[in-house]
């Protein structure tokens, strides 16, 4: 839960999101509010035997909604706080863990350093344990360092630690490191200069863990060299390798690392290190964005400079896995970029992660990220960044049921895009205004916006935008009773998507084309394109769109006289909607019930 330390605390909403995804709830089936997420979590685990470990909690409020209600479940919470309200209100059983006893501490030293070495001078071993305040972390750091110096006697080790303790005696009484400072600082001073520099720069990274390539960018060193240094720090128990080639710091060690960075690195060098690291993340995130959304519009990045960018991603799923691993880091890095006035990276990074957050249904994080980017772009006076951010925030507002706010954001997008002559941005703003008018039933006005967007996209050579505008014009024509015109526009749109190789949007356009064929009475052609759409959505794992296509396919099959196939298609659609907790499952269920009654 990151309850203590320099990183950002995990909110209950974020923790429940992790729980629900781990329990196979689809991303777009996760509710947005805390109470709804907690209710869904408790419903899913009801009757199951679930063990939940909630580590490093800051307060009762942070964990209360994460507790399963079923008596077959068990939750263990670790915290530096006693969390009294959990005991009073939830009936939690408090187990207070003390530091190790002197005897247990000496036993741990013996296990790590060798029993014969400890038995040879048990009095010094007890004094080492005392100087470590009987804390396991401190004991492990000392034992590991001593194990690498077999000629050092325990008496000499005591002298070194005692000397370091005297140097640290000036620390204030409320020093967070009061019980471990002696050991951590002693271990730090025993490192080589290169290892000390790597250690203190790692504290600058605000995330929960770091990979080798990001660490190489942070330090400005070769990845092979950095790998050796990270593993050396892990051997010294100043880092932990949390996963293959990913490392994290204990929060107390991180506090000391940050202290050393502030004391021994100039502000200029710290900012240069942060800039290198943020640049690496921006370039990596943009390559991942292009892997999962290959036909999205590009935007200017920043020079790689002295860093080595990530090579790229072999597929969209590989890029999604990278985003999944780095999501929390990207969230706090975006905040760090803004706080440290790295505004150009801030707005670009927000846009680079936007598509992933939307696809992953991280709705709150999506809006927060792009809002941070908008503020950064406005602070810089970067009109392109401002317009790009406003365009995405228009989509955010529209999706969240705030159409008036969306209109205002789309209108500002159009105005700025015209001012700076960026056609594709103007086209997105115009199409957004058309979609809201279409939703409100203002079809003539909507068609006007779509025609304007089509013209702008064509003049700027943005083919995907051209195709999407044609689809929107087709939908309006269909609603206005002109199916022939609708079919012509839908066919032209699908041809564009096929030409540029955008398979997902081929499927999306095929659903609209299927509707237009039905309106013209061309059922055989409608069945063909709808089956294509179902297959492509299945390949992409897009269950919601697949359910939508299956539902429509069932209607066309029934109209074609194949009632058995129609019922099967509706059954598949209902199963997908139920999996997604989508209210449209009720509509499909009703269709099946009416069908059965008709028989």
C-alpha positions as CSV (number, residue, x, y, z in Angstrom):
1,X,0.0,0.0,0.0
2,X,3.1,2.3,0.1
3,X,1.8,3.7,3.4
4,X,5.2,4.9,4.4
5,X,8.1,6.2,2.4
6,X,8.7,8.9,-0.3
7,X,6.5,7.3,-3.0
8,X,2.8,7.9,-3.5
9,X,0.4,6.1,-1.3
10,X,-1.8,3.5,-3.0
11,X,-5.5,4.6,-2.7
12,X,-8.2,2.1,-1.8
13,X,-9.7,2.6,-5.3
14,X,-6.4,1.6,-6.8
15,X,-5.9,-1.4,-4.5
16,X,-9.5,-2.6,-5.3
17,X,-8.7,-2.2,-9.0
18,X,-5.7,-4.5,-8.6
19,X,-7.8,-7.0,-6.6
20,X,-10.7,-7.1,-9.2
21,X,-8.3,-7.5,-12.2
22,X,-6.6,-10.3,-10.3
23,X,-10.0,-12.0,-9.9
24,X,-10.5,-11.8,-13.7
25,X,-13.0,-8.9,-13.7
26,X,-12.7,-7.3,-17.2
27,X,-11.1,-3.8,-17.1
28,X,-14.3,-2.1,-18.5
29,X,-16.4,-4.1,-16.0
30,X,-14.7,-2.4,-12.9
31,X,-16.9,0.2,-11.4
32,X,-15.6,3.7,-10.9
33,X,-16.6,4.6,-7.3
34,X,-14.9,3.2,-4.2
35,X,-18.2,1.9,-2.7
36,X,-19.1,0.1,-5.9
37,X,-15.7,-1.5,-6.3
38,X,-15.8,-2.7,-2.6
39,X,-19.3,-4.1,-3.1
40,X,-18.2,-6.0,-6.2
41,X,-15.1,-7.3,-4.5
42,X,-17.1,-8.6,-1.5
43,X,-19.6,-10.2,-3.8
44,X,-17.0,-12.0,-5.8
45,X,-15.1,-13.4,-2.8
46,X,-18.3,-14.4,-0.9
47,X,-18.2,-18.1,-0.2
48,X,-14.6,-18.4,-1.4
49,X,-11.5,-19.1,0.7
50,X,-9.4,-16.1,0.0
51,X,-6.3,-14.9,1.9
52,X,-5.6,-11.2,1.4
53,X,-2.2,-9.7,2.4
54,X,-2.4,-5.9,2.7
55,X,1.2,-4.7,3.3
56,X,2.5,-1.4,4.6
57,X,-0.8,0.3,5.3
58,X,-0.8,3.9,6.5
59,X,-4.3,4.0,8.1
60,X,-7.5,2.2,8.7
61,X,-9.2,4.3,6.0
62,X,-6.7,3.1,3.5
63,X,-7.6,-0.6,4.0
64,X,-11.2,-0.7,5.3
65,X,-12.8,-1.2,1.9
66,X,-10.3,-4.0,1.0
67,X,-11.5,-6.4,3.7
68,X,-13.5,-9.4,2.5
69,X,-16.8,-9.9,4.4
70,X,-17.0,-13.7,4.0
71,X,-16.1,-15.7,7.2
72,X,-14.1,-18.1,5.0
73,X,-11.7,-15.3,4.1
74,X,-8.7,-14.0,6.0
75,X,-6.9,-10.6,5.8
76,X,-3.6,-9.8,7.3
77,X,-2.6,-6.2,7.4
78,X,0.9,-4.9,8.2
79,X,1.5,-1.4,9.3
80,X,3.7,0.8,11.5
81,X,0.5,2.2,13.0
82,X,-1.7,0.2,15.4
83,X,-4.8,0.9,13.3
84,X,-7.1,1.2,16.4
85,X,-10.3,1.8,14.5
86,X,-10.0,-1.6,12.7
87,X,-9.9,-3.3,16.0
88,X,-12.9,-1.3,17.4
89,X,-15.1,-1.3,14.3
90,X,-14.1,-4.4,12.3
91,X,-13.1,-6.7,15.1
92,X,-9.5,-7.0,13.9
93,X,-7.1,-8.9,16.1
94,X,-3.9,-6.9,16.7
95,X,-0.6,-8.7,16.8
96,X,2.2,-6.4,17.9
97,X,5.5,-7.4,16.4
98,X,8.6,-6.3,18.4
99,X,12.2,-6.3,17.2
100,X,14.1,-9.6,17.6
101,X,15.3,-10.6,21.0
102,X,19.1,-10.4,21.6
103,X,19.3,-14.2,21.3
104,X,17.3,-14.3,18.0
105,X,19.4,-11.5,16.7
106,X,22.6,-13.4,17.4
107,X,21.0,-16.5,15.8
108,X,20.3,-14.5,12.6
109,X,23.9,-13.3,12.5
110,X,25.1,-16.8,12.8
111,X,22.9,-18.0,10.0
112,X,24.2,-15.2,7.7
113,X,27.8,-15.0,8.8
114,X,28.6,-18.5,9.9
115,X,28.0,-20.1,13.3
116,X,31.7,-20.6,14.1
117,X,32.5,-17.0,13.6
118,X,29.8,-15.8,16.0
119,X,30.5,-18.5,18.6
120,X,34.2,-17.5,18.6
121,X,33.2,-14.1,20.1
122,X,29.6,-14.2,21.4
123,X,30.0,-11.0,23.4
124,X,30.9,-9.0,20.3
125,X,28.0,-10.6,18.4
126,X,25.6,-9.4,21.1
127,X,27.1,-5.9,20.9
128,X,26.6,-6.0,17.1
129,X,23.0,-7.0,17.5
130,X,22.6,-4.1,20.0
131,X,24.1,-1.6,17.6
132,X,21.6,-2.9,15.0
133,X,18.8,-2.2,17.4
134,X,17.8,-5.9,16.9
135,X,16.1,-4.9,13.6
136,X,16.2,-7.7,10.9
137,X,16.9,-5.3,8.0
138,X,19.9,-3.8,9.8
139,X,21.2,-7.2,11.0
140,X,21.0,-8.5,7.4
141,X,22.9,-5.5,6.0
142,X,25.7,-5.8,8.6
143,X,25.9,-9.6,8.2
144,X,26.2,-9.4,4.4
145,X,28.9,-6.8,4.6
146,X,30.8,-8.7,7.2
147,X,30.4,-12.0,5.3
148,X,32.3,-10.4,2.4
149,X,35.1,-9.4,4.8
150,X,36.0,-12.7,6.4
151,X,39.2,-11.4,8.0
152,X,37.3,-8.7,9.9
153,X,36.8,-9.8,13.5
154,X,33.5,-9.2,15.3
155,X,35.3,-6.9,17.8
156,X,36.6,-4.8,14.8
157,X,33.1,-4.8,13.4
158,X,31.8,-3.5,16.7
159,X,34.4,-0.7,16.7
160,X,33.4,0.3,13.1
161,X,29.7,0.4,14.0
162,X,30.2,2.2,17.3
163,X,32.3,4.8,15.5
164,X,29.6,5.3,12.9
165,X,27.0,5.6,15.7
166,X,29.0,8.5,17.2
167,X,29.1,10.2,13.8
168,X,25.3,9.8,13.5
169,X,24.6,11.0,17.1
170,X,23.6,14.5,15.9
171,X,20.4,13.1,14.3
172,X,17.2,14.6,15.8
173,X,15.0,12.6,18.1
174,X,12.2,12.3,15.5
175,X,14.7,11.0,12.9
176,X,12.8,8.4,10.8
177,X,16.1,6.5,10.5
178,X,17.1,6.7,14.2
179,X,17.2,2.9,14.6
180,X,18.8,2.0,11.3
181,X,20.9,5.1,10.4
182,X,24.1,3.7,11.9
183,X,24.0,0.5,9.9
184,X,22.8,2.0,6.6
185,X,25.3,4.8,6.7
186,X,28.1,2.3,7.7
187,X,27.2,0.1,4.7
188,X,26.9,3.1,2.4
189,X,30.4,4.4,3.3
190,X,31.8,0.9,2.7
191,X,30.7,1.0,-1.0
192,X,32.9,2.0,-3.9
193,X,32.4,5.5,-5.2
194,X,30.5,4.3,-8.3
195,X,28.2,2.1,-6.1
196,X,27.5,5.0,-3.8
197,X,26.6,7.3,-6.7
198,X,24.2,4.6,-8.1
199,X,22.6,4.1,-4.7
200,X,21.9,7.8,-4.0
201,X,20.6,8.4,-7.6
202,X,18.2,5.5,-7.2
203,X,16.4,7.4,-4.5
204,X,15.5,10.2,-7.0
205,X,13.3,7.7,-8.8
206,X,9.8,8.2,-7.2
207,X,8.3,4.9,-8.2
208,X,8.0,1.6,-6.3
209,X,10.6,-0.2,-8.4
210,X,12.9,0.3,-11.3
211,X,14.1,-1.7,-14.3
212,X,17.7,-1.9,-15.5
213,X,17.2,0.3,-18.6
214,X,15.5,3.1,-16.7
215,X,18.3,2.9,-14.0
216,X,20.9,3.2,-16.8
217,X,19.2,6.3,-18.1
218,X,19.0,7.7,-14.5
219,X,22.7,7.2,-13.9
220,X,23.9,7.9,-17.4
221,X,25.8,4.6,-17.5
222,X,25.8,1.5,-19.7
223,X,23.0,-1.0,-18.9
224,X,25.6,-3.9,-18.5
225,X,27.5,-1.8,-15.9
226,X,24.3,-0.8,-14.1
227,X,23.1,-4.4,-13.9
228,X,26.3,-5.4,-12.0
229,X,25.9,-2.4,-9.7
230,X,22.3,-3.1,-8.9
231,X,23.0,-6.7,-8.1
232,X,25.9,-5.6,-5.9
233,X,23.6,-3.3,-4.0
234,X,21.1,-6.1,-3.7
235,X,23.8,-8.4,-2.3
236,X,24.4,-5.7,0.3
237,X,20.7,-5.7,1.2
238,X,20.4,-2.0,0.1
239,X,18.1,-3.1,-2.7
240,X,15.8,-6.1,-3.3
241,X,15.4,-7.7,-6.7
242,X,11.6,-7.8,-6.7
243,X,11.3,-9.5,-10.1
244,X,13.7,-10.5,-12.9
245,X,15.8,-7.4,-13.6
246,X,13.6,-5.1,-11.5
247,X,14.7,-3.7,-8.2
248,X,13.1,-1.9,-5.2
249,X,14.3,-0.2,-2.0
250,X,13.0,-0.7,1.5
251,X,11.3,2.6,2.4
252,X,13.8,3.4,5.2
253,X,16.8,2.7,2.9
254,X,15.1,5.0,0.3
255,X,14.9,7.8,2.9
256,X,18.7,7.5,3.4
257,X,19.3,7.4,-0.4
258,X,17.3,10.6,-0.9
259,X,19.3,12.3,2.0
260,X,22.6,11.3,0.3
261,X,21.4,12.5,-3.1
262,X,20.5,15.9,-1.7
263,X,23.7,16.2,0.3
264,X,26.2,14.9,-2.3
265,X,24.7,15.6,-5.7
266,X,24.3,19.2,-6.9
267,X,20.9,20.4,-7.8
268,X,22.1,20.6,-11.4
269,X,23.2,17.0,-11.5
270,X,20.0,15.8,-9.8
271,X,17.9,17.6,-12.4
272,X,20.0,16.2,-15.2
273,X,19.6,12.7,-13.9
274,X,15.8,13.2,-13.6
275,X,15.7,14.6,-17.1
276,X,17.5,11.6,-18.5
277,X,15.2,9.2,-16.7
278,X,12.0,11.0,-17.7
279,X,13.2,11.2,-21.3
280,X,13.8,7.4,-21.3
281,X,10.2,6.8,-20.0
282,X,8.7,9.2,-22.5
283,X,10.4,7.6,-25.5
284,X,9.6,4.1,-24.2
285,X,5.9,5.0,-23.5
286,X,5.6,6.5,-27.0
287,X,7.0,3.3,-28.6
288,X,4.5,1.3,-26.6
289,X,1.7,3.6,-27.6
290,X,2.5,3.1,-31.3
291,X,2.6,-0.7,-30.8
292,X,-0.9,-0.8,-29.3
293,X,-2.3,2.1,-31.4
294,X,-0.3,2.0,-34.6
295,X,-2.6,4.3,-36.5
296,X,-2.9,7.1,-33.9
297,X,-1.5,10.5,-34.6
298,X,2.1,11.2,-33.7
299,X,3.4,14.2,-31.8
300,X,6.8,15.7,-31.3
301,X,9.0,14.1,-28.6
302,X,12.3,15.3,-27.0
303,X,15.8,14.4,-28.1
304,X,17.2,11.2,-26.7
305,X,20.5,12.9,-25.9
306,X,22.9,10.7,-24.1
307,X,20.4,8.0,-23.1
308,X,19.9,4.7,-25.0
309,X,16.2,4.4,-25.8
310,X,14.3,1.1,-25.5
311,X,14.5,-0.8,-28.8
312,X,10.8,-1.2,-29.1
313,X,8.0,-3.8,-28.8
314,X,7.4,-6.8,-31.0
315,X,3.6,-6.7,-30.6
316,X,0.7,-4.8,-29.0
317,X,0.3,-7.4,-26.2
318,X,4.0,-7.0,-25.4
319,X,3.6,-3.2,-25.2
320,X,0.5,-3.6,-23.0
321,X,2.5,-5.8,-20.6
322,X,5.2,-3.1,-20.4
323,X,2.5,-0.5,-19.6
324,X,1.0,-2.8,-17.0
325,X,4.4,-3.2,-15.3
326,X,5.2,0.5,-15.4
327,X,1.7,2.0,-14.8
328,X,2.2,3.1,-11.2
329,X,5.7,4.4,-12.0
330,X,4.4,6.4,-15.0
331,X,1.7,7.9,-12.7
332,X,4.2,9.3,-10.2
333,X,6.8,10.2,-12.8
334,X,4.2,12.4,-14.5
335,X,3.6,14.1,-11.2
336,X,7.4,14.5,-10.7
337,X,7.9,16.0,-14.1
338,X,5.3,18.6,-13.4
339,X,6.6,19.4,-9.9
340,X,10.1,19.8,-11.2
341,X,9.1,22.0,-14.1
342,X,9.9,19.4,-16.8
343,X,6.7,20.7,-18.5
344,X,7.6,19.6,-22.0
345,X,8.0,16.0,-20.9
346,X,4.9,16.2,-18.7
347,X,2.4,17.0,-21.4
348,X,4.0,14.6,-23.9
349,X,4.2,11.7,-21.4
350,X,0.5,12.3,-20.5
351,X,-0.5,11.9,-24.1
352,X,1.8,8.9,-24.6
353,X,0.1,7.0,-21.8
354,X,-3.4,8.2,-22.6
355,X,-4.3,5.5,-25.0
356,X,-3.2,2.7,-22.7
357,X,-5.2,4.2,-19.8
358,X,-8.3,4.5,-21.9
359,X,-8.0,0.9,-23.3
360,X,-7.3,-0.4,-19.8
361,X,-10.4,1.4,-18.4
362,X,-8.3,3.4,-15.8
363,X,-10.8,6.2,-16.1
364,X,-9.8,8.3,-13.1
365,X,-6.1,8.0,-13.9
366,X,-6.8,8.9,-17.5
367,X,-8.4,12.2,-16.7
368,X,-5.8,13.0,-14.0
369,X,-2.9,12.3,-16.3
370,X,-4.1,14.4,-19.2
371,X,-5.3,17.2,-16.9
372,X,-1.7,17.4,-15.5
373,X,-0.4,17.4,-19.1
374,X,-2.8,20.2,-20.0
375,X,-1.6,22.4,-17.2
376,X,2.0,21.7,-18.1
377,X,1.4,22.7,-21.8
378,X,-0.4,25.9,-20.8
379,X,2.4,26.8,-18.4
380,X,4.9,26.4,-21.3
381,X,2.6,28.3,-23.7
382,X,2.8,25.2,-26.0
383,X,-0.4,25.6,-28.1
384,X,0.0,22.2,-29.8
385,X,0.3,20.5,-26.4
386,X,-2.7,22.4,-25.1
387,X,-4.9,21.5,-28.1
388,X,-3.8,17.8,-28.0
389,X,-4.6,17.6,-24.3
390,X,-8.0,19.4,-24.7
391,X,-9.0,17.0,-27.5
392,X,-8.4,13.9,-25.3
393,X,-10.1,15.6,-22.3
394,X,-13.1,16.2,-24.6
395,X,-13.3,12.5,-25.0
396,X,-13.0,12.0,-21.3
397,X,-15.8,14.4,-20.6
398,X,-18.1,12.9,-23.2
399,X,-17.5,9.4,-22.0
400,X,-18.2,10.5,-18.4
401,X,-21.6,12.0,-19.3
402,X,-20.5,15.6,-19.3
403,X,-21.4,16.7,-22.8
404,X,-21.4,20.5,-22.2
405,X,-17.9,20.3,-20.8
406,X,-16.9,18.1,-23.8
407,X,-18.3,20.6,-26.2
408,X,-16.3,23.4,-24.6
409,X,-13.1,21.4,-24.8
410,X,-13.7,20.3,-28.4
411,X,-14.4,24.0,-29.4
412,X,-11.2,25.1,-27.8
413,X,-9.3,22.3,-29.6
414,X,-10.7,23.5,-32.9
415,X,-9.9,27.1,-32.3
416,X,-6.3,26.4,-31.3
417,X,-5.8,23.8,-34.1
418,X,-6.8,26.4,-36.6
419,X,-4.6,29.0,-35.0
420,X,-1.5,26.7,-35.3
421,X,-2.7,25.0,-38.6
422,X,-2.7,21.4,-37.4
423,X,-5.4,19.8,-39.4
424,X,-5.8,16.4,-37.7
425,X,-6.3,18.1,-34.3
426,X,-9.0,20.3,-35.8
427,X,-10.6,17.3,-37.4
428,X,-10.8,15.4,-34.0
429,X,-12.4,18.5,-32.4
430,X,-14.9,18.8,-35.2
431,X,-15.8,15.1,-35.1
432,X,-16.2,15.3,-31.3
433,X,-18.7,18.1,-31.7
434,X,-20.5,16.1,-34.4
435,X,-20.7,13.0,-32.1
436,X,-22.4,15.0,-29.3
437,X,-24.9,16.5,-31.7
438,X,-25.6,13.1,-33.1
439,X,-26.2,11.7,-29.6
440,X,-28.6,14.6,-28.9
441,X,-30.6,13.9,-32.1
442,X,-29.4,17.0,-33.9
443,X,-28.5,15.0,-37.1
444,X,-28.3,17.9,-39.6
445,X,-25.9,19.8,-37.3
446,X,-23.9,16.6,-36.7
447,X,-23.6,15.9,-40.4
448,X,-22.2,19.4,-40.9
449,X,-19.5,18.9,-38.3
450,X,-18.7,15.5,-39.8
451,X,-18.4,17.0,-43.3
452,X,-16.1,19.7,-42.0
453,X,-14.0,17.0,-40.2
454,X,-13.8,14.9,-43.4
455,X,-12.6,17.8,-45.4
456,X,-9.9,18.7,-42.8
457,X,-8.7,15.1,-42.5
458,X,-8.5,14.7,-46.3
459,X,-6.5,17.9,-46.7
460,X,-4.1,16.9,-43.9
461,X,-3.7,13.4,-45.2
462,X,-4.9,11.7,-42.0
463,X,-6.5,8.6,-43.5
464,X,-7.9,7.0,-40.3
465,X,-9.7,10.3,-39.4
466,X,-11.1,10.4,-42.9
467,X,-12.5,6.9,-42.5
468,X,-14.0,7.6,-39.1
469,X,-15.7,10.8,-40.4
470,X,-17.2,8.7,-43.3
471,X,-18.6,6.2,-40.8
472,X,-20.2,9.0,-38.8
473,X,-21.7,10.5,-41.9
474,X,-23.0,7.0,-42.8
475,X,-24.7,6.7,-39.3
476,X,-26.4,10.1,-39.8
477,X,-27.6,9.2,-43.3
478,X,-29.0,5.9,-42.0
479,X,-30.8,7.8,-39.2
480,X,-32.2,10.3,-41.7
481,X,-33.6,7.5,-43.9
482,X,-31.0,7.4,-46.7
483,X,-29.6,3.9,-46.4
484,X,-28.0,3.9,-49.9
485,X,-25.9,6.9,-49.0
486,X,-25.1,5.4,-45.7
487,X,-23.8,2.2,-47.4
488,X,-21.7,4.1,-49.8
489,X,-20.0,6.0,-47.0
490,X,-19.5,2.9,-44.9
491,X,-18.0,1.0,-47.8
492,X,-15.6,3.8,-48.5
493,X,-14.6,4.0,-44.8
494,X,-13.9,0.2,-44.5
495,X,-11.8,0.3,-47.7
496,X,-9.7,3.1,-46.1
497,X,-9.2,1.0,-42.9
498,X,-8.2,-2.0,-45.0
499,X,-5.8,0.1,-47.1
500,X,-3.9,1.3,-44.0
501,X,-4.0,-2.2,-42.3
502,X,-6.1,-1.1,-39.3
503,X,-7.8,-4.4,-38.6
504,X,-9.7,-3.4,-35.4
505,X,-11.2,-0.4,-37.1
506,X,-12.1,-2.6,-40.1
507,X,-14.2,-4.6,-37.6
508,X,-15.7,-1.4,-36.1
509,X,-16.6,-0.1,-39.6
510,X,-18.0,-3.5,-40.6
511,X,-20.6,-3.3,-37.8
512,X,-21.8,0.1,-39.2
513,X,-21.7,-1.3,-42.7
514,X,-23.8,-4.3,-41.6
515,X,-26.4,-1.9,-40.2
516,X,-26.5,-0.1,-43.6
517,X,-26.9,-3.3,-45.5
518,X,-29.8,-4.4,-43.3
519,X,-31.4,-1.0,-43.9
520,X,-31.2,-1.7,-47.6
521,X,-32.4,-5.2,-47.2
522,X,-29.1,-6.8,-48.3
523,X,-29.0,-9.4,-45.6
524,X,-26.5,-11.8,-47.1
525,X,-23.9,-9.0,-47.3
526,X,-24.8,-7.9,-43.8
527,X,-24.2,-11.4,-42.5
528,X,-20.8,-11.6,-44.2
529,X,-19.4,-8.3,-42.8
530,X,-20.8,-8.9,-39.3
531,X,-19.1,-12.3,-39.1
532,X,-15.9,-10.7,-40.1
533,X,-16.3,-8.1,-37.3
534,X,-17.0,-10.9,-34.7
535,X,-13.9,-12.8,-35.7
536,X,-11.6,-9.7,-35.6
537,X,-12.9,-8.5,-32.2
538,X,-12.4,-12.0,-30.9
539,X,-8.8,-11.9,-32.2
540,X,-8.2,-8.6,-30.3
541,X,-9.9,-9.9,-27.2
542,X,-12.4,-6.9,-27.4
543,X,-15.3,-8.7,-25.7
544,X,-17.6,-5.7,-25.5
545,X,-17.5,-4.9,-29.2
546,X,-17.7,-8.7,-30.0
547,X,-20.9,-8.9,-27.9
548,X,-22.3,-5.9,-29.8
549,X,-21.5,-7.5,-33.2
550,X,-23.0,-10.9,-32.1
551,X,-26.2,-9.2,-30.9
552,X,-26.7,-7.5,-34.3
553,X,-25.6,-10.7,-36.1
554,X,-28.4,-12.6,-34.2
555,X,-31.0,-10.1,-35.3
556,X,-29.9,-10.4,-39.0
557,X,-29.8,-14.2,-38.8
558,X,-33.4,-14.3,-37.5
559,X,-34.5,-11.9,-40.2
560,X,-32.8,-14.3,-42.7
561,X,-34.8,-17.2,-41.3
562,X,-32.1,-19.0,-39.5
563,X,-33.6,-19.0,-36.0
564,X,-31.3,-21.6,-34.5
565,X,-28.2,-19.7,-35.5
566,X,-29.8,-16.5,-34.3
567,X,-30.4,-17.9,-30.8
568,X,-26.9,-19.2,-30.6
569,X,-25.5,-15.7,-31.5
570,X,-27.7,-14.0,-28.9
571,X,-26.6,-16.6,-26.3
572,X,-22.9,-15.8,-27.0
573,X,-23.6,-12.1,-26.8
574,X,-25.4,-12.5,-23.5
575,X,-22.6,-14.5,-22.0
576,X,-20.1,-11.8,-22.9
577,X,-22.3,-9.0,-21.6
578,X,-22.8,-10.9,-18.3
579,X,-19.0,-11.4,-18.0
580,X,-18.6,-7.6,-18.4
581,X,-21.4,-6.8,-16.0
582,X,-22.9,-4.8,-18.8
583,X,-26.6,-3.9,-18.4
584,X,-27.2,-4.8,-22.1
585,X,-27.2,-8.4,-20.9
586,X,-30.8,-7.8,-19.8
587,X,-31.8,-6.6,-23.3
588,X,-30.3,-9.8,-24.9
589,X,-32.0,-12.0,-22.3
590,X,-35.3,-10.3,-23.0
591,X,-34.7,-10.9,-26.8
592,X,-34.1,-14.6,-26.1
593,X,-37.2,-14.8,-23.9
594,X,-39.4,-13.2,-26.5
595,X,-38.0,-15.5,-29.1
596,X,-38.8,-18.6,-27.0
597,X,-42.3,-17.3,-26.4
598,X,-42.8,-16.8,-30.1
599,X,-41.8,-20.4,-30.7
